[in-house]
Amino acid sequence: MQTDKPIIVPVPWLSQAVIDFINQYLNKTPSPRILEFGSGCSTAFFATHAPTHLVSIEHNPKWFELVQDYLVQHNLQIDLRLVTSNYHEECAKFPANYFDFVLIDAQNRMACLQAIKDYDIVKKGGIVMLDDSDMYKKYQVADQVMQGWPQFELSGLKQNPLNLAEAPKVGAAKWWVK
């Protein structure tokens, strides 16, 4: 039976090196608190690490529904939020020093990055990761936004988990440690 709906799988659309790094970081962090901007396969992946401490913010109602269906089918309960505009403003709803790990993989990435820093929602030693950091010139200001935080970057081939027939593409993820 063929369907036009993508099938969510618990493999993020990141390079294997970045996935390995995230796994290592989350496995050594007791009860990690995770925030992601942009839900999808990464949500399914993070739900295995922090099912009770995962907040996923999605702007697209169709993606929200797909992820919600996946979570229900797999009996996973996370804090999945549909916020169709200005979703970076959700950062104001969290206490300071709350999250261990934040992934930004959505629209308005620079506004999300700025809000994360302005509201100081990441714990000391926590990580803020920007996916596809090499993709657009507009992301080059990320270093200025996160000035003062140690910065790291990994690049490699990224396989689209929703379409394994698609050729892998090179992508980079940059992260900062508070």
C-alpha positions, 0 to 999 in steps of 0.5 A: 500500500503506497502512501503520500505521507512520509513515515517517521523513523527514529533516525535524525536527518544529520550526519552519522558523526553528529548523531554519534556525538549526540548519542554520546552526550545524551547517554552521559547526561542523566535525565537530559532535558531536550528542546528542539525547534522543528519536529520529525525524525529527530523527535522520534530519536530524542524520545528514546533518550528523554521521553519525559523531558523532551519539548518539540516545537513545530510550525507546520500543522502537517508535520505536527500531525505526522509526528503526533501520529508516530508518538501515539502509535509508539506510546510515547508522550512528549511535550509536542507543541504546534506554534505556527508563528514566532515560535522562538517566543516559546523560550520565554516559557522556560526557566533559566538553565533548564535544557541540556540540549537544544537542536535548531532545525526549523524556520527562523533559526537565528531568531530561535538562537537569539531567544535561547541565549536571551532567555538563558534557558540552557544549563552550564555545560549544555549544548545548542546545536544548529543544523545545516549551519553551512547552508545559508549566508544568514546563518553566519551571524550565529557566531556573533549571537553565540559569542563567548560560548565555545564552538564546534562543528562537524560535517559529513554525509546526511542520509534523508531518513524519509527517502533512502533512495535519495543520494546523501548530501553533505551537511554541517552542524555547529554547536556551542557549549554554555 
